[in-house]
């Protein structure tokens, strides 16, 4: 999510020191999903069931864990497991030419040979409050084109069980990503993709491991200059996003006399803020899967150098119908720190992996093919 905060101290709220899960979330999700199935038979049922499993896993009480085929810090779908069908949107709105409903064979016929690309391993980094689950459509589409795909759960996100209120720094929050990059084989490179606050996260990684990153793609993301924090960037437009301010709920698990530990979002405002053009089934998935955003990483200023950060090729994908990070703010970041090339997803809200999955996929493939 975008952070649009006032420069004044945020109002104190008498919140519990321990954030607990809603015990009715699983049954609520079952009712929503059951109703959705009656309306439409999904072609992407297998993929969507995996996403549901991720959501239900986090909803278990007292840290209970159900059997699942991935770790708590890394979302990676092996190349050997191919899905039988490609996902499609269930939205009833008219589909624009930028995101047509293409048959699988046409989607796959994009003149892509991942084996011939300089880099065919794409690493997806979610935004604030999201998790690896949000990329399920993108993962399927890229893997059908024979890309290797890894989606990371940052600390306290997705099914990582760490409490977001206990995260003290950006390095702690980004640790699953930096640990992954550190373990790459000598000479191996990846394409980093960051959404929302994930932009600051991949920037941090670019400074640490520039030789392991071939390209960095920012999707409606915070693309900062050295010496800036995410809070600094969004405070420049503090009067431009009343909806974001209304949706934010500060958590004070260390006491009301100390700074906030995390930011939560009002679930009743999620659709208008983040998913204003996204299918109802994906909004429902997000409503039971999103988690609080740790506050200290938002305050941390980045230290970026020409020798490291600037040596990585950067690309930016704009989302014009974005209510969380308005297009004016996206353009401001682009003007202050110009990337190599800028793309625009016409008609996309803040979450193009839901609202424009095919169009987003095409841009990711196009950027991967740039030499």
C-alpha positions in Angstrom: 0.0 0.0 0.0 1.0 3.6 -0.4 1.8 5.4 2.9 0.1 8.8 2.8 0.7 10.3 6.3 0.4 13.7 7.8 3.6 15.3 9.1 1.8 15.8 12.4 2.0 13.0 15.0 -0.7 10.3 14.2 -3.6 10.1 16.6 -3.2 7.7 19.5 -5.6 4.8 19.6 -6.4 2.5 22.5 -5.6 -0.7 20.8 -4.8 -4.0 22.3 -1.1 -4.9 22.6 -1.6 -8.1 20.8 -3.2 -8.3 17.4 -5.3 -11.4 17.1 -6.9 -13.1 14.1 -10.6 -13.1 13.5 -11.7 -16.6 14.3 -14.6 -16.3 11.8 -12.4 -15.5 8.9 -12.2 -19.0 7.6 -15.9 -19.6 7.7 -16.5 -16.2 6.1 -14.1 -17.0 3.3 -15.9 -20.3 2.7 -19.2 -18.6 2.3 -17.8 -16.0 -0.1 -16.0 -18.7 -2.1 -19.1 -20.9 -2.2 -21.2 -18.1 -3.5 -18.6 -17.3 -6.1 -18.5 -20.8 -7.4 -22.3 -20.8 -7.9 -21.9 -17.7 -10.1 -19.1 -19.0 -12.3 -17.1 -22.1 -13.0 -13.4 -21.0 -12.8 -10.9 -22.1 -15.3 -8.1 -21.4 -12.8 -9.5 -23.5 -9.9 -6.3 -25.2 -9.2 -4.3 -22.0 -9.0 -6.9 -20.3 -6.9 -7.1 -23.2 -4.5 -3.4 -22.7 -3.8 -4.0 -19.0 -3.0 -6.9 -19.9 -0.7 -4.7 -22.4 1.1 -2.1 -19.6 1.7 -4.9 -17.4 3.2 -6.3 -20.2 5.4 -2.9 -21.1 6.7 -2.4 -17.7 8.2 -5.9 -17.7 9.7 -5.1 -20.7 11.9 -5.2 -19.9 15.6 -2.2 -20.0 17.9 0.3 -20.4 15.1 -1.2 -23.7 13.9 0.2 -24.7 10.6 -1.4 -26.9 8.0 0.6 -29.0 5.6 1.8 -26.8 2.7 4.4 -27.1 0.0 6.5 -24.1 0.8 8.4 -22.4 3.6 7.2 -19.5 5.7 9.6 -17.1 4.1 9.7 -18.1 0.4 7.1 -18.7 -2.3 8.6 -20.7 -5.1 6.7 -22.9 -7.5 9.0 -25.5 -9.0 9.4 -25.6 -12.8 8.4 -29.3 -12.8 4.8 -28.5 -11.7 2.9 -27.1 -14.6 -0.7 -25.9 -14.1 -3.3 -27.3 -16.3 -5.1 -24.1 -17.0 -4.3 -20.4 -17.1 -6.1 -17.9 -14.8 -8.6 -15.4 -16.1 -10.4 -12.6 -14.4 -14.0 -13.1 -13.2 -14.8 -9.4 -13.3 -18.1 -8.6 -15.0 -16.8 -5.2 -16.3 -16.0 -4.7 -20.0 -12.5 -5.9 -20.7 -10.3 -3.3 -22.4 -8.0 -3.9 -25.3 -5.0 -3.6 -22.9 -6.0 -6.7 -21.1 -7.9 -9.0 -23.4 -9.1 -12.4 -22.4 -6.7 -14.5 -24.6 -6.9 -18.2 -25.2 -3.9 -20.1 -23.6 -2.3 -20.9 -26.9 -2.2 -17.2 -27.8 -0.9 -16.2 -24.5 1.9 -18.7 -24.8 2.7 -17.7 -28.4 4.7 -14.6 -27.5 7.9 -15.6 -29.2 9.5 -16.2 -25.8 12.3 -18.8 -25.4 13.3 -18.4 -21.8 16.4 -20.5 -22.5 17.7 -17.9 -24.9 17.1 -14.9 -22.5 20.1 -13.5 -20.6 18.1 -13.9 -17.4 14.9 -15.9 -17.1 14.5 -16.1 -13.3 12.0 -13.5 -12.0 11.7 -12.7 -8.3 8.5 -11.1 -7.2 8.4 -8.9 -4.1 5.0 -7.9 -2.7 4.0 -4.6 -1.2 3.0 -3.5 2.3 0.4 -5.7 3.8 0.4 -8.1 0.9 2.2 -11.5 0.6 3.5 -13.9 -2.0 -0.2 -15.0 -2.5 -1.0 -11.9 -4.4 1.2 -13.0 -7.4 -0.7 -16.3 -8.1 -1.9 -15.2 -11.5 1.5 -13.7 -12.5 3.3 -16.9 -11.4 1.1 -19.1 -13.5 1.4 -16.9 -16.6 5.2 -16.6 -16.4 5.7 -20.3 -15.7 3.6 -21.2 -18.8 6.2 -19.2 -20.8 8.9 -21.3 -19.1 10.3 -18.6 -16.8 11.6 -19.6 -13.4 9.6 -17.7 -10.8 10.2 -17.1 -7.1 7.7 -15.1 -4.9 9.0 -13.9 -1.6 7.1 -13.6 1.7 8.8 -10.8 3.5 9.1 -10.9 7.3 5.7 -10.8 9.0 3.9 -11.1 5.7 2.0 -13.8 3.9 2.4 -17.0 5.8 5.6 -15.9 7.6 4.5 -16.2 11.3 6.6 -13.3 12.7 4.5 -10.5 14.3 4.7 -7.4 12.1 4.6 -5.3 15.3 8.0 -6.7 16.3 9.9 -5.7 13.2 12.4 -3.0 14.0 14.2 -2.2 10.8 14.1 -2.4 7.0 16.9 -5.0 7.0 14.8 -7.3 9.3 11.8 -6.9 7.1 13.7 -7.6 3.8 15.7 -10.5 5.3 13.9 -13.2 3.3 14.8 -11.4 0.1 18.4 -10.6 0.9 18.9 -14.2 2.3 17.6 -15.5 -1.0 20.0 -13.3 -3.1 23.0 -14.1 -0.9 22.5 -17.9 -1.6 22.4 -17.5 -5.4 25.1 -19.4 -7.2 28.1 -17.4 -8.4 27.3 -15.7 -11.7 23.5 -16.2 -11.4 21.3 -13.2 -11.9 17.7 -12.5 -11.4 15.1 -9.9 -12.4 13.6 -8.2 -9.3 10.0 -7.0 -9.4 8.7 -4.8 -6.6 5.2 -3.7 -6.0 4.1 -0.8 -3.7 6.4 -0.7 -0.6 8.3 -3.6 -2.2 9.9 -0.9 -4.3 11.9 0.3 -1.3 12.7 -3.3 -0.5 14.2 -4.1 -3.9 16.1 -0.8 -3.8 17.7 -1.9 -0.5 18.6 -5.3 -2.1 20.0 -3.6 -5.2 22.4 -1.6 -3.1 23.6 -4.8 -1.4 23.7 -7.2 -4.3 24.0 -5.3 -7.6 26.0 -8.0 -9.3 23.1 -10.5 -8.8 20.4 -8.3 -10.2 20.1 -7.9 -14.0 17.0 -5.6 -14.0 14.7 -4.1 -11.4 11.0 -3.5 -12.2 8.9 -1.1 -10.0 5.2 -1.6 -10.3 3.2 1.3 -8.7 6.1 1.2 -6.2 8.1 3.5 -4.0 11.2 4.4 -6.1 13.3 6.5 -3.7 16.4 8.7 -3.9 19.3 8.2 -1.5 18.5 9.8 1.8 14.7 9.4 1.4 12.4 7.1 3.4 9.0 5.9 2.1 7.4 8.2 4.6 9.3 11.2 3.2 8.2 10.4 -0.3 4.5 10.1 0.5 4.5 13.0 2.8 5.2 15.2 -0.2 1.6 14.6 -1.2 0.0 14.5 2.2 -3.1 16.4 1.2 -3.7 14.4 -2.0 -5.1 11.1 -0.6 -7.9 11.4 1.9 -9.0 7.8 1.2 -5.6 6.5 2.3 -5.7 8.5 5.5 -9.2 7.2 6.3 -8.1 3.6 5.7 -5.0 3.7 8.0 -5.2 2.4 11.5 -2.1 2.8 13.6 -1.2 0.0 16.1 0.7 0.8 19.3 1.7 -2.6 20.8 4.6 -0.9 22.8 2.2 1.6 24.4 0.3 4.7 23.4 3.2 7.0 24.6 5.6 5.4 22.0 5.6 5.5 18.2 3.3 3.2 16.2 4.6 -0.3 15.7 2.5 -1.1 12.6 -0.2 0.2 10.3 -3.4 -1.8 9.5 -6.0 -1.1 6.9 -9.7 -0.8 7.3 -11.1 -3.9 5.5 -14.2 -2.0 4.5 -12.1 0.4 2.4 -9.8 -2.1 0.7 -11.8 -2.3 -2.5 -12.0 1.4 -3.1 -8.4 2.0 -2.1 -6.4 -0.9 -3.6 -8.8 -3.0 -5.8 -11.2 -0.5 -7.5 -10.9 -2.4 -10.8 -10.1 -5.9 -9.5 -12.4 -9.0 -9.5 -14.5 -9.6 -6.4 -12.9 -13.0 -5.8 -9.5 -11.4 -5.5 -10.8 -8.7 -3.2 -12.2 -11.5 -1.0 -8.9 -13.2 -1.0 -7.1 -10.1 0.0 -9.6 -9.3 2.8 -8.6 -12.5 4.6 -4.9 -12.5 3.7 -3.6 -8.9 4.2 -1.6 -8.2 7.4 -0.4 -5.1 9.2 2.5 -3.2 7.7 5.5 -2.7 10.1 6.1 1.0 10.8 9.9 1.3 11.4 10.8 0.2 7.9 8.6 2.9 6.5 10.6 5.5 8.5 14.0 4.2 7.4 16.0 6.4 5.0 17.8 4.5 2.2 21.5 4.9 1.4 21.9 4.3 -2.3 25.1 4.7 -4.3 25.9 5.2 -7.9 28.3 2.3 -7.8 25.7 -0.2 -6.6 22.1 0.9 -6.8 22.5 3.0 -10.0 24.4 0.2 -11.8 21.2 -1.9 -12.0 18.9 -1.2 -14.9 15.5 0.1 -13.7 12.1 0.1 -15.3 8.8 1.5 -14.0 5.2 0.3 -14.6 2.6 3.0 -13.9 -1.0 2.3 -12.8 -3.2 5.3 -13.9 -6.3 4.3 -12.0 -4.4 3.9 -8.7 -6.1 5.2 -5.6 -3.3 4.2 -3.2 -0.3 5.7 -5.0 -1.8 8.3 -7.3 -0.4 8.7 -10.8 0.8 12.2 -10.0 3.0 10.7 -7.2 4.3 8.0 -9.5 5.3 10.6 -12.0 7.0 12.7 -9.3 9.1 9.7 -8.3 10.0 9.0 -12.0 11.0 12.6 -12.6 13.2 12.7 -9.5 14.9 9.4 -10.2 14.4 8.6 -13.9 14.5 4.8 -14.8 15.6 3.5 -18.2 12.0 3.2 -19.5 8.5 3.8 -18.2 5.4 1.7 -19.1 1.8 2.4 -18.4 -1.0 -0.2 -17.7 -4.1 1.6 -19.0 -7.1 1.0 -16.7 -5.1 -0.6 -13.9 -5.8 0.0 -10.2 -3.1 -0.3 -7.5 -3.0 -4.1 -7.9 -2.5 -5.0 -11.6 -1.7 -8.6 -10.7 -5.5 -8.8 -10.0 -7.0 -6.2 -12.3 -4.7 -6.5 -15.4 -2.9 -9.9 -15.1 -2.4 -10.5 -18.8 -1.3 -7.0 -19.6 1.1 -7.0 -16.6 2.4 -10.4 -17.8 3.1 -9.0 -21.3 5.1 -6.1 -19.9 7.2 -8.3 -17.6 8.0 -10.5 -20.6 8.8 -7.4 -22.8 11.1 -6.0 -20.2 12.8 -9.4 -19.7 13.5 -9.5 -23.5 15.1 -6.0 -23.5 18.9 -6.3 -24.3 
